[in-house]
Amino acid sequence: MTTALITGASSGIGLEFAKIFAAAKNNLVLVARSGGRLLQLGDELQKKHDISVRAIGADLSKMSEVQKVYDTCKAYDIEVDYLVNNAGFGDFGFFIESDWNKTEQMIDLNIKSLTKMCRLFIPDMVRRKSGKVLNVASTAAFQPGPTMAAYYATKSYVLFLSEAIYNELQGTGVHITCLCPGATESGFQSAANLEDSAMIKGKKLPTAKEVAAFGYKAMMKNRMTVIHGMKNFILANSIRFTPRKMVLSIVRKMQGYAR
């Protein structure tokens, strides 16, 4: 039986990924800071789908905790066939007014943690000549983002890293997919203080379940980069034909942030 490791699995898109992989009869390794919720989720999925679930409580913004996840898998002889790097968060506001501790934690989680997870688990997949990785980026990856400057930059990193590794892995039997959702109905907005953003407020957003199902299908088809939603696809691709200063003005207006 194959095994899927999912980070940020206690809520939102990560939770929905856990349900999808469980329904497909994969054993699970679920990782998130909230160990209590993970244990409850693990019990539910284990009983419902007759699979094995291991829950690992870890703060992945700390590199020692990332290493702990890998070492735990090794200690229990768990071979990870599907790696879903979903953990991450954002922050809303002017860069010079941001809380540096929160910004640094966001960079550590969105960039360093994801990179280290890839570096730890992909070589094992290559040795087995089989495996799939899905990195969750965002439509934010395609342009700079005034009022969410550091967050947009972290997602651009995830996109470029994923596409480069996709190329490097050709012929190895291992594939990497980068999922780029737009604004999604999940706990992300609350964590990023985005509830009053013009991009979110009063809008009907796609559900985390819809986005996870889309990402799962793309991963299974070995697609490189996928954008959820036709409107998001058009917006993300129109950026390349638009003057850079105009892009910045459009994004700033979409965010709707005022002092």
N, C-alpha and C positions, 0 to 999 in steps of 0.2 A: 504493500500500500504506500502511496506517495504521501509526502508531508509538505505542508505550506506553513511558512513562518510569516506572520503579519505583525507589523509594528503599528502602534496607535490603534490597537484592536478593541479598545473598551467602548468606543463611541463613533458616531459618524460613519464615514466611508470605510474606515478600518473594521468596524463592527459588521458592516454589510459584506465586506470581503470574507470575513470569518464565516458568516452564514452560507455564503455561496460555495466556498471551498469545502465546508463541512457537508453540504447537501450533495456535493460531487464525490463524497466518500474519501476525502483526504484527511489524514491525521493532521493535527494542528499544533503549532507553537505560537501562542498568543503573547504579545509583549506590550506593556503599557505601564505608566506610573501607578495607576490605580489597581493594585493587586487584588483587592477585594472584589471589585466588579469583574475582573478577569476570571477569578475562580468561579464566580456564579455563572458567567457566560460559558466557561469551559464545561461545567457540570451539565448545563442545559444542552449544549451541542453534543456532548458525549453520549448522553442518554437518548437524544432524539435520533442521532444518525449512526450510533454504534461505532464510534471512532475513538481514537486516543487523542487526548488534549493535554498539553502541558502549558501552564500559565507561568509567565516569568514577569514579576514586577520589577521594572527597571526605569530609571531616569536616563534616557538615551542622550540627553544633552551632556552627559559625562562620559568620556571615552572609556573609562574603566568599566562602566555599566554596559557599554556596547560589547566590550571584550567578554564580560560576564555572560552575556547571551550566547555568544559563540562557544565559550568554554562549557556552558551548561549543555548545549547540544552535543558537543563532543563527549562529555562525561556520560551522557545517556545513549550514546551511539545513534543519535538522530541525524539522518541524512536529509538535508533540506532540498527538496526538488523545486519548490516555488518560493521565492523571496519577494514579499511585498513591502517595500519601504514607504509606508504611509504616514508615519509620525511627523508632525510639524505644526507650526503655528505662525500667526502673523501679528502685526501691530499697526495701528492706525494713528496717524498724526505727523506733525512736522519732525523731520529728522533731528534738528538741533534741540527740540524739546522732548525727545524720547528718553525713556529710562534706559541708561546704558546697560545695566545688568540684564534687563529683559531683551535688549537687542543682541547682546552677546550670547545669551542662552538660545535665542532664535537662530543665530548663525551656527552655533554649535550643533543644534538639533537638525535644522534644515539642510545644512551642508556637511559638517564634519561627521556627524553620526551616520548619515546616509552613505557617505563615501566610504567610511570604515566598514559598514555592513557589507557593501559591495566587495570591498577588498578582502574581507575575511571569508565570505561564503562563495563567491564566484570561482576562485581557484579549485575548490572542491568539486564544483559542478563540472568544470573543464576536465578535471581528472576522470570524472565518470562519463564525460562526453554527453551530458544531458542536464538540462535545467532551464528554468525561466526566472527572470527578474522583472518586477514591475516597480518603477519609481514614480511616485505621485508628485508631479510638478504643479503647474497651473497655467491658465491663459496669461497670468501675470508674467510668465517667462519670456513673452515675445516683445516686451517694450519696457522702458523705465516707468516707474510708478510714483510720481509726486504724491506725498502724504502717506505712502507705504514704501518708501525708497529702499530700505534694507530688505524687506520681504520680497519685493519684486526681484531684486538682485539675487537673492538666494534661490529663487525658482528658476531664474535664467541659468544659474550654475547647474541646477539639477538637469535641466533640459540638455545643455551642451555636454555635460558629463555623460549622460545616458546615450546620446547619439554617437559620441566618440567611442564609447565602449561597445555599442552595437556593431560598429564597423570592425573593431578589433577582434570581436568574438566570431566573426564569420568563419564558418568551416569547423567550429569547435563542437557544435551540437548544443550550444548554450545561446539563449536569445534574451535580449533586454528590450523592454517596452517602457516608454515614457507617457504617462497619462496626464493630460492637461485639462482639468475641468475648469469651468468658470465658477461664478458664485453658486454655492450649493447649500441646500437646506441641511445644516449640521450645526455642531457646537462651535465651529470655527469663528463665526461672526462675534459671538459673545467673548471668546478668548482674545480676539483682536480689537475689541471695542468698536466693532463695525456696524452695530445695529442702526445707527442714525446716518450711515453713509447713503448717498443718493443711489449708489449702485445696488443697495440692499433693501432699503426702506420701502415698503409697499409693493415690492416685486414678488411675483410668483416664481420661486426658484425650483430647479430640478431637485429631486430627493437624493439623499446619499445612496439609497438602494439603486436608483437608476444609473448613477454615475459608476458605482461599483460593478454593476452588471455589464455596462459598456466597457469598462477597463478589463474585466475578466475575459470577455470575448476577444478583445484586441490582443491580450497576452497569449491566449491559446492559439491565435492565428499568427503569432510571432511578428506583429506589426511593430514598427519602430517608434513613431510618435503619433499619438491620437488626441484629438480635441473633441470634447463632448459638446454636442449641440451645434446645429448649422450656423446659428447667429454667431456663436463664439468662433467657429471655424473661419467664417468670412472676416470677422473683425481681426483675428490674429494674423491672417494672411494679407489683409489690406495694409498692414503696418509697413511692409517693405516698400510700398509705392507712395508713402506719405512722408512729407518733409518732417525731420526729427522734432523741430520745435512745435510743429502743429500736433504731432503725436503727444507730446508732453501736455499741451493745452487741453487736448481731448480727454486724456486720462484724468487730469486734474479736475475737469468739469464733471466727468463721470463719478469721481469719488465724492464730489460735493462737499469738500471739507473747507470750512471757513474758520478763521481765528475767532 
